[in-house]
Amino acid sequence: MEKVQRLSGNRWLFRCISCNWKDAVEKSDPPGFRCANCGDLLQIVLEGDAPKPRDLFADVSRTSIWRYSAALPVKNSVRQITLGEGNTPLLHAKRIERSMKNLLIKYEGQNPTGSFKDRGMSVAITRAVEQNAKVLVCASTGNTSASLAAYSSRAGLRSLVVVPEGKVASGKLVQAIAYGAKIVRMKGNFDSALKSVTRLVSENKGFYLMNSVNPFRIEGQKTVAFEIYEQLGREVPDYVVLPVGNAGNISAIWKGFRELKEWGISDKTPKMIGVQAEGASPIVNALANDSDTIVPVDKPETIASAIMIGNPVSWKKAIRAIRESGGFAVSVRDSDIVEARMHLATKEGIFVEMASAAPIAAVKMLKDRMQKDDLVVCIATGNGLKDQELVKFDPSSFPLVEDVNSILSRDL
């Protein structure tokens, strides 16, 4: 039963992804961002008259995601916490896969802290300020911690990062340290860390959850779709291929494209292709078995730490996004991820973290399933400096010369 009174004009609502329970966004956030009726995840939807195209794309004076403020569920009167996120390049991959005419890379590694997380963090922390939060909390394998710490600092709030005891990329954690976050390690994997921080925020007033279960994160991340649409000259790609870890981003980008169509701005939506590592692929397995639930991977293993998640919290949203779009999910081997990352850097000049190379590895596998003229956009979610320790080298192995002219005839 609907629990809110309908009002005229636009109105943002929390809506459960399972039982359709609703509540007004204008109220306080539900505890842990969970449905008060069944406990499942929430999404944010627009009720009433949708924004018109002139409203969504009218503000050309700003380069951050806040130029799309008409599509974001935050009051205009609230101070926007921004570091200039968004407006990342869409690059044509001309050499990496010559058999594909229109392969493009959306390089999210050029966001302020080097990953797509900044889009969602900007909106979610703006909401946290509106809700009078004191301490912002997340569980993280790396990128979320960096983004949370930076935007918390920008907002003048404290941040707490809980990392699993296993390996976390130093290139990501050093950012959280630099931005002043309080960091603690927790026994177990990412999934147990997320359960712990969720319990923390539900039992302690003033603590605010910043993982992708927070639907305001998803609202910020959906702006990737808006930018792709504009950068393609008001065109929708045939496929969007992206890595899937905790599974919030694929549902976010799908939400953006779906809203463009629902609001009468575009006339189609892309097929969403989710890519997981073979050692952490519960969503791939569920779709392959035509199942409506996942079987968690107890001990996920992959070189791509950003997607080393065996029990993704947003799995239901991800499966729904893939099915609604007519897409699919695939898994790739670590060796193919490493090779794709090297090719992307050496052939295209785009240096990405390991997880970001997974879509390129997948496209190489899937090119026979696509038409040569299909417009394919791969989302490179993070900068390569995030995983720099995985580039092995010994400085003493470089040639030592007294004059660089001596190497011209030999090595170049």
PyMOL commands that set and color helices and strands:
alter all, ss='L'
color gray80, all
select helices_A, chain A and resi 31-33+53-57+65-71+108-110+117-130+143-155+170-178+190-203+215-221+223-231+248-262+282-288+305-307+315-325+334-348+354-369+384-390+395-397+404-411
alter helices_A, ss='H'
color red, helices_A
select strands_A, chain A and resi 11-16+22-24+42-47+90-92+102-107+135-139+158-164+182-186+207-209+239-243+271-277+328-332+375-380
alter strands_A, ss='S'
color yellow, strands_A
deselect
rebuild
show_as cartoon
